[in-house]
């Protein structure tokens, strides 16, 4: 090559030559070792988490346990069915099914209860997003326990998906499609990409060929049907009483608007709902004293280490006593910088304002 010939000529003339040596970069080697170490730590942590959740190949951890059986309950495929009873541990992917005229109650690891109707066929699996009940046929009534943050409980059929965080609902799956009925709480259903949120007393079907039936008839087979119907009645009464609470009147102008800065870019005005929340809380407490079923349900809802609703309402009511009928939240903008938020309220004829730092 040309460079080689020039180097040879310089060597013949006795000129000094520049010798280039390739040396490994110590910093790159160190960075590589750190990267490999971090990757190893991540792999170990990932494997430990996967093992704890039973997600590694070949793992079949227990996902549920049979509590009670009224009649016959089987596990296995069609060719190799075997009879099981109370105490049987349902492992990941195990199929269990009830016989004609039979019932069973299964408890999941998170405390959720599955009440299986006759000829119900299901299995349970677990993934990162939560636990899934695969309902291949029949009907189940689910009392979903409160799920951990980021987790949900799912009921999957071949034509839809139901997801919840803590509620009571029924899923009935047959050859024509699926029907979902909600007894308590809120349930999200997804049928062929059409998503809807159902509340207590609501029903939805995956197909027009699946007719809706009264919830009383849908859950009549359950041994807890009387309790469920009582809860539905309590929720209906509470809903009517809450709707009858007089709320703040409509506002067509704001006395506080002239007091916000000229450079305001975000403005929100809300009424003081302290009195409304107080009346709703009193109505709910009175209903609790009248209904044993509602009281039992509420005690179950209060279990856990999270903040209690009653404590939160008391704090809101106490704080609202210091505020006026209208509360304004405003944020200004000075050039490209947003200012600290401003909260204003008017109580009687006295203007109160406070700046909140971000």
N, C-alpha and C positions, 0 to 999 in steps of 0.2 A: 504494500500500500504506500501511498505518498508519504505519510507520516513516518513509516518505518524507514524509507529511503533517506529522508532528511535526518533522522536520528543516526543512521549508519554513517552518513557523511560527516556529521558533527563528531562522532566518535573517532573517525579516521584523522580528523584535524586535531584531535586531542582536547576538544572542548568538554567542559564538565556537563554531565547529564543529570537531569532531574529524575529521581526514582520515586515512583508513586506506590504506596503500600495501602492495601485495603484493610482497615481495622474495624472490628465490630463496635458499634456505638453502645457505650455503656448505659447511657440514659435510656435508649430504646429497649435494651435488654431488661433494665430495671422496670420500665413501664410495662413490658410484656409480662414479667413475673408477677407484678401487681395485678394486672388484668386477669392472668390465669388464676391467681389466688382468690380474687373476687368472684370469678366464675365458679370456682370450686365451692366457695361458701354459699353462693346462691343455689347451686345444684343440691347441696346437702339440705339447705333450708326448704327448698322446693320438694325434695323427696320426703322430708320429715312431715311437711304439711299434707302432702298427698297420701302418705301412709296413715296419718291420723284420721283423714277423711275417707280412707278406704278407696282411693282412686288409682292405686297402682295395679298393673296387670296381674291377674291371678288372685287378687284380693276379693273375698266375698264376706265382708263384715255383716254383722246383724244390723238390720235396718228397722225392724219392728218385732213385736211379740203379740201372739194371739192371747187376748184376755178371756173372752168367753165364747162358747160355741153352743148354739141352740139348733141341734140337728147334726148335719154332716159337713165337714170342711176338708178339702183335699188339696194336695200340692203335687206338682209334677206335670208331665205332658199327658196327652190323651191316652197314649199307650201304656204309661207307667204312673198311674195315679195311686196315691196312698193316702190313707185317712190320717188326719192330724187333729190334735185337740188343744185345749187351753195350755198355755205355756210354750207352745211351739215358737221357735225363733225364726223369723222371716229374714232370709239373707238377701243380699243385693241381687235383684233380678228374679228371685223365686216367684213363681206363679202360684197363687192360691185361689180357690174357687169354692163357693157354697153350692150345695145341692138344692134340688127343688124343695120348697117349704122350709129351708134352713136359714139361719141368721148367724152372724159372728161379729165380734168387736175386736179390732186390732189397734194397738197403741204404737205410734211411731216413737223414735228416740227423742224427738223434741217435745213429746207430750201430747201431740195431736191424736185424736181418736177417729177411727174409721168404723162406721157401722155398716156392715155389708148386708144387703138384702139377698133374697133367694137368687140363685144362679148368677151371682156376681163373680166376675173373673178379673183379677188384678195382680200387679206386681209393683214393687217399690224399688227405686234407684236413687242414687245420690250423685250430685255434681257440684261444681263450684257455686252455682247460683242458688242451690237449695235442693230440696227433696221433691221427687216427682212420683205421683201415683199414676201408673199406667192402667187405665180402666178399659179392658177389652170388651166388656159387656156387663149388663146388669146395672144396679143402682147402689150408690154409697151416699151416706150422709157424713160429712166431714165436720168435726169440731176442731178447727185449726188453732193450735197454740200460737202465741206471739212469737214471731220469727226474729232472729238476730238481725242486726243492721246489715243491709245488703243482701239478705237471704229472703226467699219466698217459698211457699208451698204451692206445688202445681198439681193439677189433675189433668192428665192428657188422654184424649180419645183420638181415634183415627180421623176425626173431623173437627177437632177444636182443642183449645187449651184454656184452662181456668187457673188464675193465679191469685193468691191471697197472702196476707201477712198475719191474719188472726180474725176468724169469723166462723159462722156456722152456715153450711149450705149443702144442697143436694145436687148430685150429678147422676142422670139416668141416661145410659147409652144403649141403643138398640140397633137393629138392622136399618131403620129409616133415618137415624141420626141421634142427636143428643139434646137433652133438655137440662137446664140449670135453674134451680130455684134457691133464693137467698132467704135465710131465716133471720140472720143477724149480721150486721157489719156491711162491708162493701166487697164485692167480688168483681174482678175484671175477667171478661170472657173474650175470646178471640175465635171467631168462626170464619174461616176462609178469608182472613185478613181484615174482617170487620170487627173492630174492637168496641166494647161498651162496658161501662161500669154499672153494676146492678146493686141495688140496696135492698134492705129488708122488705120482703113482700114482692119483689120483682122476679120475673121469669124471662128466660130467653131460650130460643131453640136454634139449632144449627141449620134447619131446613123447614120450608113451608109444609112439608109432609109430616112433620112432627107437631102435633097439636099441643097447645098449652092446657094445663089442667089446674084446678084450684090447688093451692099449696097444701090445704088440709088433706086432699086426696093423695097428693104426691108423697107425703110423709106418714100416711096413716099406718103403714106397716111397722114403723119404728116403735120400739118399746118406750122411747122418750117423746113420742108424738105429743102427748098432753103438755109436757114442759115446753116444747118448741112452739106449740100453738099459743100457749100463755105468753111466751116472750113476744111473739108476733103481735098479740093484742096489746101488750104493754107498750111496745114501740109505736104502734099506731096511735094510741091515746096520747103518748108523749109528743108525737109529731104534731097532732092537732093542738095540744096545749101550747107548745112552743110557737106555733104559727099565730096563735091568738094573742101573744104578748105584744103590746103596743111598742113599736120601735120608734126611733127618732124620726121626726117629720122631714119631709123633703126640704132641701135648702136650695134656693135659687140665686143666692149671693153669699158672699163671705165678708164678715167684718174684719177678718185678719189679713185679707189680700193686700191692702195698702201698706202693711207693715213689713212685707218681705222685701229683700234688697232688689235693686233694679236689675242686677246681673243674674237673677234666678233663672235656672234652666230646668230644674225639676221641682214640681209643685204637686203636693197631694194633701187633700183635706178629708178627714173622716170624722164621723160623730163619736161622741163618748158613749161606748156601749156598756159601761160598768153596771148601770141599773138593769139593763136587759139581761146581761149575764147573771146578775144576782137573782132575778126572778126565775130564770130558767133553772138555775141550781136549786132553788127552793122547791120548784115543781118536781124536779127529779128526785130530791130527797123524800118528798111526801109520797111519791109513787113507790120508792124503795120500801117504805114502811108498810105499804098496802099489798105488795106482791112478793111472796116468798121466792118465786121463780126468778124475778128480776133481781132480787137481793142476792140470790145464789150466783147468778151470772155475773153480777157486779163484783162480788168478792173474788171470783176467778180472774176478772180483768185487772184487779188491783194487785195481784201477785207479781213479784219481780222487784228489781232494784231501781227502776226508773222513777222519774217524778210522778207524783200522784195528781190526778186531775183536780181533786178538791183543793189541794194546796195551791196549784197554779191559779185556779179561779179566785181563791181568797186573796192572793197577791195582786191579781189584776183589779179586783174590786177595791182593795185598799189604795192602790196607786191611782185609780180613776177618781177617787174622792178628791184628789188634789188638783184635778183638771176641770176645765170648763166643758161646755156643751160641744165645742168644736175644737179639733186638734189639727194643726197644720204642720206639715213636714216640707222643708224647702232646702235645696242645694243650689249654690251659685257657682259661677265659673268665671275666673279671672284669667283671661288669655287661654292657655292650655291647661290650667290647673283648676281643679274643683275645690271649692271652699268647704270648710267644715259644715256639716248639716245643721240646720236651724229648726227648732221645734217651738211652735207658738200655740198658746191657747188663751181663750178669754173666759174668765170666771166672773160673773156679774159684770162690773164695769172696770175691772182691774185686768190689765194685760200682763201675762206671765210669759217669759221667754227664757230659753236656755240654749247655749251652744254645746254641742256634743263633739268631742274630738274624735278623729278617726284613728 
